[in-house]
Amino acid sequence: MQKLLIVIDMQKDFINGVLGTREAVDVVPKVISKIKGFNGEVIYTRDTHDERYLESQEGIKLPVVHCIKETEGWRLMDAIDELAIKANSKIFDKPAFGSMEMVKYVSKLYEEKKVDEVELVGVCTDICVISNSMLLKSTMPELKIVVDSECCAGVTPESHHNALNAMNMCQIEII
C-alpha cells in the first residue's frame, strides 16, 4: 500500500496574488519541502475559472476575479509547478471548491488497493482543503485522510483553525 499526497490550489492568486495572504506565503516553503520529501505519488488541484466568473454563484458571493484559466494567477507557484512537471504529476483543474474528478481518481486507486492513506496540504484550508477532504471522506469513509495543518493556510487564521476543527470532528486526522 502507499500514501498519496494531494496538493490543493497552490496557485499564485491564492499565495501572493489577488487573494493572497501572509499565511499562504509562509506555507509555500513547507509545502515544497513536503513534496520533495514525500515517498509516493503527488497530485495537484487548480482552482479554474473562465472569463464569466463574476456571473457565477461564487463570483457573485466573492466578486474577486481569480484563477482564470491560463492567466499568471491561475498557475501553480513556480517552484511547485516545476516539481509537478518534473514528476509528470496529475493536475486536476476544478471549477468549484472540490474536485469530483480527483476524487474519482483516488477512489479508483483505493478500490485497486494502491492507496491506503491520503494526505492533503494547500490553500485555502477553510474552503478548498476542507471541501476536498470531506468529498474524499464521504466517498471512502475507511480511507485514512490526513491534513497537515502546518502546510495549509486559510482565508484568516481563525477560519483556518475552524476548518481544522471541523475536519477533525469528521474523523480526518489533523497533524
N, C-alpha and C positions, 0 to 999 in steps of 0.2 A: 504494500500500500504506500501511497505517497501523499504528501501535502501539496496544496495548491495555494499560491499567493495571488490575490486579486487586488490590483492597484486601481482605486476608484478616482477618476476625474482629476488627475494631477496635471491640470491644464493651466496655461498661462493666465487666462481670465480669472481663475479662482485663486491663483497664487499671488501674482503681482499685477494683475490687470484690473478691470473694472469692478470685480467682486473680490479682489484680493484682500488678505488680512495679514497682519504681522505674524499671527499664529500659523497661518498657512505657509508663509515664507520660512518660518522656523522649522517646520516638519520636513521640508524638502531634503536636507542632508540625511535625516533619519530614514526617510523612505528610500533614498538612493542606497544607503548602507544596508537596509533590509533586503532590497532587491539583489544587490551584489552578493550578500551572504546567504541567500535562500537556496536551499537544496531541493529543487523541484521546479515544476512549471510555474511561470509567472504570466498572468494575463492582465489585460488593462481594459478599462472603460473610458469612453469620452462622451461627455455631455455634448449633444449635437443638435443644433437648431438651424432653421433656414431663415431667409430674409423676411418671412411673415411671422417671426417670433412674437412681436408685440400684439398680434391678433389672436394668439393662443391664450388659453386659460392661464398658463404660467406667466406669459408676457403681460397679461392684464394685472395679475397679482404681484408680479415682480417686473416692473417696467424698466429693466436694465438690460439692454441688448448685450448678449454674451454668447460665446461659444458657437458663433455662426460658422457652419462648415467651411473649411479651407481658409479661414482667417487666421491670423497670427495668434489671437487669443484662444482659438479652438485647439491649437497644437499642445501636445504634452510639453512640459518643461524640457529644455534641450537635453540635459544630461539623462533624464528619464527616457526621453524619446530615443536617444542613442542606444540605451540599454535594451529597449524593446526591439529596435531594428536589428541590433547585433544578435539577439537571441531568436529573431524571427517569431516574435511573440504574437499571439492573437490579440487584436484590439477590437472591442465591441463598441460601435457608435450607438448611442441610445438617445431617443427623442424625449425621454421622460426620466424621472429620478431613478427608476430601476430598469435593469436590462433583462427582459424576458429571454432574449437570445443568449445572453451569458448564462442565465440560469439553466436553460435547456442544455447548453454545452456541459456545464458542471454536472447536471443530472445524468447525462449520458456517461460521463466518467465515473460517477458514483455507482450507477447501475452495473457498469462493467468492472466494478471493484478496482478501479485505477486510482481512486482518491478516497481517503477516509477522513481528511481534515482540510478545512479551508480557512485561510487567514485573510482578513481584509485590512487594508490601510488606505488612506487618502482623504479627500475632501468632498463635500462637507460632511462631517460626522452626523450632523443633525438633519441632513436632507438625503443625500445620495448614499452615504455609507449605511445609514440605518435602513433605508429603503431596500438596498440590495441584500443586506444581511437578513432582513425579515422575509424577503422573497425566497432566499435560499432555505431558511429555516422552515418556512411554510411548505415548501416543496419537498424538502428532505429532512424531516424532523429528527432523524437519528444521525445525521451528518454532524460531526463536530465543527462548529463555527466559532472562530476566534477573531476578535478585533483588537489590534494593537493600539491602545489609546495614545501612546507616545508618537505614533506615526499617523495621527489623524488630527484634523483641525475643523472646528465648527464655524458657523457664522459669527458666534460670540463664544467666549469661554464658558459662559453659563449654559448656552444651548448645547455645546459640546458635551458637558457633563450630564445634562438632562438626557441626551441621546444615549450616552454610555449606560446610564442607569436603566433606561427603558430596554435597551438590548439585553442587559444583564437579567432583567426580570423575565425576559423571553428565552432564557437558557442559552444565550450567546455568551461565550466566555470573553471577559474583558481582561487583557493583560496590560 
